[in-house]
């Protein structure tokens, strides 16, 4: 596919007119999907798809479009030629783009991450064995995702990664389920068994009568999946983007103003080297292996897209147009992951959050609900599940003055979304022990 994409763009470049510049991006996958319910296969299949999007530029005017590839060169050449002709006509009608910026100094690269992933039937056997006698519900996806960039200036970039992602739960009844996720680059039977064991323990505890807790502040452990929900909300709303900082719409406004900070234990970065997103972006700029966003609790820098770089006269660091992290990482702490229960001792174990949103964006105050199996712990042992709670608290507390520590082994969390294709967004997050989390309902 890499050479096919190269040949396709080379042929399209030969058809350009005058001073036209062509930028082309390829996104594709070869994925096996298995959906399970009651520990039985309900749907299985595979997806093999590639789509090319192109931006046809002349001066400061440009128009973009895309086509799906068939793998037949004559068909794909014709589709791309027809698209370029259409874009050329449309471009006459658009105004100059004052913030257009693309890489004009070709920097080619190639990165292929192979991973160690079992065949789909082998993985299915392991998964179903773990769910024996239980109502295992979930989806397993595995295979390759790949991205390419090419332009008419001679630049060629390729990124390919093989991953697996099992998003599952042991369902009990009604709203009672023990949710878990196992994802990464190299399947490890022992690591999967540990996750299954923890979910099985939760399932037993869910049989007990739930506890109703009154509103108030509770010592809380936020598992990596709960941390994922909080950091995703921050990412979506510009906590790490240059444009949101310049327009003062960032949730980290108080941090930007210098009157608030996170805990010195918290360091956040865009860790492209450890993720599954490509190490280049759609305008041809390369991404550094690591961009420090928050260092020791203090604001460090932002993700800067080419458009923001042009608008605010700063250097781009290869961020996408949304300026949201695609490979977010929080540095680990010192709490042994295997001793989380004893470190929490007595309090709430929160495995998942949902319905999160900002209750006061400028103050970085978020609200949301506990989800699935949330437990009351006493002396490091599960007492009983807790009925759903609503929290309302700020990141300056949860990851600031109330943060007691982070676990020492970050978990790889791959986005399970597949609306158009498998997502290449990922996170590496530790769990967080919070001295007091505020619950209002």
N, C-alpha and C positions, 0 to 999 in steps of 0.2 A: 504493500500500500504506500510505503514511503516513496519508492521510486515511481510508482504510478502517479502520485500527487505531483512529484517533481516534473515528470514528463508533461502532465496536463497543464501546469502553469507555464512551463517553457513554451509549449505550443500556443497558449493564449497570449503570451508576451509578444510573439511574432506578429500578432494581429493588431497590436496597439497602433493608434494614430497620433501623429505629431508628438507632443510632449506628455502624453498620458503616462500615468504611473498606476500599476496594478498591485494591490495588496490582496493576498488570498489566505484564508484560514480553513483548515480541515479539522473536523471533529468526528470521531468515529468510535465504534466499539464492536467487540465480538464477545457476547455475553450469554451465559446460561442462566435461566431463571427457574426457580422451583418455588411454588407456593404450597404451604401446608396448612391443614386444618385437622384437628383431632388426630394429629400425628400421621395423617395420610396425605399423599400428594393430591392436590386438587387442580393444579395447573403446572405444566412444565413446558419449556420451550427455549428457543435461542433467538438472539437478535444479532444480525450482522448488518450494520448500517454505517454510511459515511455521508457527510454533508459538507459541501464547500460553500463558504461565503466570500464574496469579493467586494472590494471597495475600488471603484474606478475614479481616479483623481486627475484633474487637469487644473493646474494653478492652485487656487484655494476652493475650487468647487469639486464636490464629490458626491457620489450616490452609491449605495450598497445594496446587494441582493444575494440570494443563495439558491443552490440547486442540490438535490440529492443525487448521489452517484450510483451508477448501475454496475460498474466494473467493466463495461463494454466501452472501449476507447472511442469508437466512432459515435456512439450515442452520447457519451459524456462530453466529447469535443463539441458536438452540435448543440447540446444543451448550454454549455458555457458560452459558446459563440452567440447564441440567441440572447442569453442574459446580458452579455456585454453590449450588444446592439441596443437592447432595451434601456440599459443604464445610460448609454451615451445619449440617447434621446431625452431621457429624463433630466440629465445633468444640465441641459440647456436652460431648464426652467428654475433651477435653484440658485440662491445667492451665494456669495463667497462665505466661507466658514472661517471666522476670525480665530477660532481655537483649534484649527486643524494642525496636528503635529504627528508625523510618522518618522520612523527611523530611516535616515538616508545614508547611513554608514553601515553597510552589510556586515552582520555578525552571525555567522552560521553556527549551528550547534546540533548535537545529537545526544539523547539520553534514553536508554532503554532499561527499565527495571523489570526483571523477569519474575521474581517472587517464587514461592513454593506452595502451589495450590493443588489440592487433590482434584482428581477428575470428578465430574458432577455426580456420577453414580456412587463413587466412593464416599464423597461428602454426604450424600443423601443417606447412605447406610449408617454412617456415624451419627448423623443428626437424629434419625428415627430410632436408633438404639438408645440415645439419650432421652427420647420422649416416650419410651416404652411404658405403657400403663398410664400415661398422662395425656391431657389435651394440649399438645404442642401446636401453636399457631404462629406462623411467621412466613418470611420470604428469604430465600437464599439466592444471592447473585454472585457470580464469579466470572472472571475472564479479563480480557484486555480492554483498556481504553487508550486511545491515542489522539494526539493533536499535532497538527503541522502548520507552519507558517512559511509562506514563500512570497516574494515580490519580484517585480520586473527589474529590480536593481541587482538581482543575483543572490539575495539572501535566502537561505534555506535553514529551517529549524524543525526538529522532530522530537517529540516526547511520547513515550509509550510506557505504560505501567500495567502490571497484572495484580489484581486484588481479589479478595473475597469479602462478602458482607452478609452475615446472618443476623437478621433483626427478628427476634422471636419472643414469645412469652409462654409460660405455663398457665393456661387459663383454668380458673376454678369455677366460678359462677358469677352472674350479674356483673358487678364492676370489680370483681376480685381476680387479679392476675399478677403473676410475678414476671416482670418484663426484663429482658436482658439483650445484650448485643455482643457479638463476637465478629470482629473485622480486622483486616490487616493485609500484610504482604506474604507472610509465611504461616501456614496453618500449623498449630501446635496442639496435639491431642491433650496434653497435660493441662494446658491453659484453658482449653474448652471444657475439660472435665471439672475444673475448679469453678467455672461459671455455672455449669449445670448443677453442681452441688449446692452452690449458693441459692440458685433459683428454687431447687427442691426444698431447701430449708425454709425459704420464704413461703412456699406453697403450703407447707405444714402449718406455719404460723397463721396463714390466712384463714384457716379453719376456725380459729378462735374468735370469740366475740370482739368486735372492734371497740376501741376506746374513743370517747368524745372528749377532746381537749378544749378547754376554754381559750378564748383569745389571749394572747400575751407573748412574752419573749421566751424562747426555748433554745437550749443548747442543741445544735443541729449538725449533722454530717450531710453534706451535699455530695452525692456520688458524681462521677464524671458525666453521666448522662444528664443530671440536673444542672451541672455547670455548663454543659453544652447549650441548654436552653437559654441560660442567662447571657452567655457570650454571643450566641446567635442574634439575640435581640440587640445587643450593643453593636454588633457588626452591621446589621441591616440599617440601623439608624445613624450611621456616620460617626461612631465613636473613634474610628481609626482612619477616617478619610480626610484628605486635605480640604476638599470643597466644603464639607460640613464644618470644619474648623474655621475656615476663612469667613463663612457666612454666619458663624456663631449658632449653628443649629446642632452641634455635637452634644451628645449626652454628657461628655466630659468637659462641659463648659467651665465648671468650677475648677477643674484641674488645669485647664488651659489658662484660667485667670490667676492661678497660683494660690487659691485659697482652699484647696482640698487635694488629697492624694490617696492612693491606695496603700496597702500595707507594704513595708519594705520587703516582705516575702514574695511579692508578686512581680514577676517579669513576664511580659507578653510580647510575642513576636510573630511575624509572618514567616513561617519556617518552610519555605518552598522546597528546600532540599529534603525535608522529611515528609512531604505531602504527595498527593496524586494529581495535583494541578500542574499544567505545563510550566516550564521555567522561562517562558516568554509570553508576550501578550499580543493582542490582535493588531497593533500598529508596528510590530516588529522589534520592540524594545525588550531586552533580556531582563529577567528578574534576578536580583541577588539571592544567594542561598538563604539569607536570613536578614530580615528588616526589624530591628528592635523598635517596638511601639511604646511599651512601658517598661522602664528599667528600675528595679528596686522601688516600685510603687509610684514613680514619677514619670510624667509625660516625657517621651523621648523624641518621637517623630511620627509622621503620618504616612499612609499609603498615597502616592501621588500618581494619578493617571496622566497620560500625555496631554489631555485637554486641560486639566488643572495646571499642569506645568506651563502650558502656553498662556493661560489666563492669569496666573499669579506670578509668573516669571520666576519659577523655581525648577529644579531638576526633577525629572520623572524617575521613579524607581520601579517602573514596569507594572504598576497596578492596573487593574481592569478599569473600565469606565465607571463602574459602580463604586470603586474604591473600598470594597468590602474584602476582608481577608478570605483567601481561599484555602490557606493551609495554616490556620491559627494554632499557636502553641503557647501554653503556659508552662513555665519552668517548674520542675517538681520541687517538692519540699523535703521534709525530713521524717514525716510520720510514716512508719512502715506500712505498706499497703495491706499486708496480711494481719495487721494489728489494729485496724480501724475501729473495730467494735470495742476493744478495750480502751482505745484512746477516747472514744466518745463516752464510754462508761454509761451514763444515764442521759437520755435525751432522744431526739428524733433522728431516725435514719431515713433520709429522703433519697429515693432512687431516681425519681423522675419528676419533672415539673411540666405543666402545660398551661395554655391560655395566657402566656406571659405577654405583658405590654407595659408601656410606661404610664405611671400615674402622675409623674412630674418629670418630664424629659430633661429639662434644664438642670434639675437636681440629681439626675441619674437615679430616680426612684422608680422601681419596678414593682409590678403586682402580678400575681399568678396563682395557680392552684397546684397542690401536691397531686401526684398522679400514680395510679396503680398501687404497688405495695409500698406504703410508708408505714414505718414501724416505730413503736415506743420501745426503747432499749433500757434495760436496768442492769447495771454491773456488767455491761458488755454482752448481755443475752437478750434475744428478742422476747418481749412480753406479749405483745399483741399488735395487730394492725391498728392504724389510726384512721378515722374517717377523714374525708377530704378537708383540707385546710386552705385558706387563702392567706398568702403572705403579702406584705407591702413593706419594702425596705430598700435601702440604697446600696449601690455598689461600694460606696465609701464606708459602709458598715460591713457588708458581707465579705468583701475583699479588702477591707480597710481595718478600722480599729477593733472590729469584733473577730477578725480572722486569727485563729490560734495556730493554724498550720495547714500545710498541703501534703498530700501523700507523695511518696518517693518514686512511684512508678506511674507516669502518665499513661492513659489509655488511648489507643488509636481509635478514633470515631469517624467512620466514613458516612457521609450523607447517603441515606437510602433512597433519595428521590430519583425517579426515572421518568419524569413527565414527557420529555422529548428524547432523552438519552440518559444513560447512567451519569449521575452527578460526579464531578471530580473535586468537590469540596470536601475537606477533611479537617479534623482537629486532633490535637494531642493535649489531653487535659488530665490533670490530677484531680482527686477529690479534695474537698475543703472542709475543715472542721471549724465551725463558727460558734463563738461563745454565746451569742444571743441573736436569734433570727426572729423578726417581728411578724406575728400572725394576727390578722384582724377578724377573721371569721372561722 
